[in-house]
Amino acid sequence: MNVGTDGLAYLKVGYKGASVKSSQGSASATENLSGYSLGVGYKQFFSGNWYGFGEANYFSYGNSVHNQSATSGTRTLS
């Protein structure tokens, strides 16, 4: 959406995914996260190719899957 002759306001909606891995000794854990993102921003053009912008984003990682395992000798526990 144009704001005046040199400004632009915008909204963003998206899907986000992340994988978090940790390990300590022979134990390790993995957590896969997924969710959505929302954002709003404004871009102001000054002259030529020069511009400035501000943006705010919100991320929600409401869904997660957690996997954990440990190794003892030659056995793997899950």
C-alpha positions in Angstrom: 0.0 0.0 0.0 1.5 3.3 -1.0 1.7 6.1 1.6 2.1 9.4 -0.1 4.4 9.4 -3.2 7.6 8.1 -1.5 6.3 5.6 1.2 5.3 2.0 1.2 3.5 0.1 4.0 3.4 -3.7 4.0 2.2 -6.8 5.8 3.9 -10.2 5.9 2.5 -13.7 6.7 4.6 -16.8 6.6 5.5 -20.3 7.8 8.6 -20.9 10.0 10.5 -24.1 10.8 13.5 -24.6 13.1 15.5 -27.6 14.3 17.4 -27.4 17.7 20.0 -30.0 18.4 21.9 -30.5 21.6 24.3 -33.2 22.9 26.1 -33.9 26.2 28.4 -36.9 26.3 26.7 -39.8 24.6 23.2 -38.3 25.0 21.7 -36.2 22.3 18.3 -34.5 21.7 16.7 -32.9 18.7 13.6 -30.7 18.7 11.8 -29.7 15.5 9.7 -26.6 15.8 7.1 -25.2 13.3 4.7 -22.3 13.4 3.7 -19.1 11.7 5.0 -15.5 11.4 3.3 -12.2 11.1 4.9 -8.8 10.3 4.3 -5.2 9.5 6.6 -2.7 8.0 7.1 0.7 6.4 9.7 1.8 3.8 10.4 5.4 3.0 12.3 6.4 -0.2 14.6 9.4 0.1 16.3 10.0 -3.3 17.5 7.7 -6.1 18.2 4.3 -4.6 18.4 5.5 -1.0 15.6 4.4 1.5 15.1 3.6 5.1 12.6 1.1 6.6 11.3 -0.2 9.9 9.8 -3.6 10.5 8.2 -5.6 13.4 7.8 -9.4 13.3 6.1 -11.9 15.5 7.0 -15.6 15.4 4.9 -18.4 17.1 6.6 -21.9 17.3 3.5 -23.6 18.8 4.2 -27.1 17.3 7.2 -29.2 18.4 8.5 -32.7 18.0 11.1 -33.9 20.5 13.5 -36.8 19.9 16.0 -37.9 22.5 18.6 -40.8 22.5 21.5 -42.0 24.6 24.3 -44.5 23.9 25.5 -47.0 26.4 28.3 -49.3 25.2 27.0 -50.7 21.9 23.3 -50.2 22.6 21.3 -47.2 21.5 18.3 -46.2 23.7 15.5 -44.1 22.2 
